[in-house]
């Protein structure tokens, strides 16, 4: 029996569900029950009736699924699948900010570990971060963490003062404005779809339209939807390259050009089909979040769902 068929068979037998992020390897995407960005996968995790959740993504995502499903078993195929962005947060520094800013609001990007989410008032994704920040009272100090490029993008779009954590996704940070401008000169008829974590973020928001280039800042799920619905035929996609497989599959008549072939997250690629099979078979590696942390984090995550 081929490995793919073995995974699908085992999944049915165990009443399991596989959630896979858009950046996963094609072989992993092919066995997923739900494929999407952090927000959609969080929603799927909250709604599933399956007793076993296999999360094909990085560790903080599996933590979120575990927080939302305290009565279910959540496993991750490789517990070493981390995140450079999530690892950039100093929990004690966040606590000190709260002490200095009584009444302030902490907005934590979903790319954070559970202990950080437990300190936040709101959790957000790139799909709803603007809605959340725009809804906050203008007189309250705001800390956004941990991605500085996304934070600067939010500040530019909302026009408000925000304390921004100095972290970055090492993959998106390499997608600089110089790279994007060079591509804009070559692919003048393409629409540019840019993830707000990109290093080019705010500069591209201001400058690309001056070059006559169509540009949109979207979450990965927003990118997939836009490619399918837009009448345009050519797109330059500035995010991790794993999403290209799904785009080409769901919009085969469109030309998809990655902004950088080397925009690859080695942590996402640690999840292989072999590891998914082992995770299903042996129900490893279980992700557990201490209840005291999970309870606080759950409140901030559920606030996120109010801004879909």
Steps between C-alpha positions, in 0.01 A plus 500: 500500500633845411575729790230749401235228495628366832461843658146542365401152619644552847334839526158345438561217746602734780236769439785745460525830317810643335540877498773632269633850450532648152881482527510123539659263248267397213493138623369620837246738347360206302394307814362797694134532596542874544758714324538866579660787686530537874154652544313238297689215661419640844133511403517144368667384820227663709220338299625147434325197648805279451654347809853524365643812335822469302641846443729527201655834578737657748477458876316818597219401261462161665497675838210716382307191392564341840384814682174502301441127549574416864314170478674376186840361420714729285823367352771653284707281267826672602517692831820673385306692232543839659473861384768769502235769540326337796837438666586872489265596784633561852208425733644707785534802271130472414416493870713812556316681218171421671632641829610822327171530309208424732188478289708437189402237243726216389423362154690178434541362151398136488866418429573493874527228759224432752669683787502821295139457388408470868637852556310649206161669483453397138657245271491586130607369162610689191140457377338696783773705669380828347140444612610430857734799534252736333237396755717592801441831684737765362605616847638164610867409449544195279781246483509285188726199494709335379538589128640848439408508131140404565492748789629784281246405233219517756623837629518639145153376408327604823690825550546439870801487731590140583785353699635232268707202611829463315458146363485359152430187297837412351329384179284806439773741611708409195218618271633854493374803309801478266402147399140600443589814303728297271214258433257788442719627218499157333141389559320826431172328415489289816314565821721485808362312799706577807481350847509772768792325676726577202799727543371716216164562666453871570732618220316291241165622629605857424724464195378217276178679398719790379660256255157408366516159663194336650581397857297334772599410854332173592517203732585171333133403490416839356763446231354166394150644486612807306691300238191287437260795477708768328472548122877556490705220345842553659598540866825552687459344843715627788479241775633153579509288185290213637184687409584487128400133479149570626460806279597313185270213592197719571564755222674300224428767239698766688875566486647504850849643547672469839667824605794295624569132439704491821209618717475160665424435867715209611279453806185449292689257278595286801150350478518216247243242395700231680483700822127560454449124467704426812317773690166344407608144567665559837302812597818700553616761584225623729479874560393601849460851638479555879141580589580830672669626183244341267208662682642851461617444143159361402334831589734697271462246218121503523510880476670447164199310367284809549693670218479251213 
